[in-house]
Amino acid sequence: MDQVDHEFGEPNPDAPAALSRFAFLIGRWRCEAQVRSANGEWQTFHATWLGRFILDGYAIADEYRMTGSSGELIVLGMNFRAYDATKQMWNIKWLNALAGTWVDLGPVRATRKWLKETLTYIRIRLYLPPNLTCWA
């Protein structure tokens, strides 16, 4: 892995290698978020995502902000991601800043099945340089 800009931290060389699984979140991103509503229709929103290595590079924190078409704030919060190498599980917590609540999103094994189930309800398109596209 290449060295990451100090603004976003660096992975600790002693951190579990699995930490790199979410390293794609590191950086500052503009996004288009599509969320599936209860009736099955996809709604599109604008979002920003800011990911950093934290706690001496042993964990990842990613701040997420989503706005509606008129600029109103819909989602504001932060994920905290740490890998438990002993259990081979991710511990992921979401802080909903608007409600002041925590949601436990783990422990979870970040597998293809887990990702597919997650993408059933939300799709995020990161705006990358013109020659690259990434769906997370």
Secondary structure, 3 states (H helix, E strand, C coil): CCCCCHHHCCCCCCCCHHHHHHHHHEEEEEEEEEEECCCCCEEEEEEEEEEEEECCCCEEEEEEEEECCCCCEEEEEEEEEEEECCCCEEEEEEEECCCCEEEECCCECCCHHHHHHHHCCEEEEECCCCCCCEEC
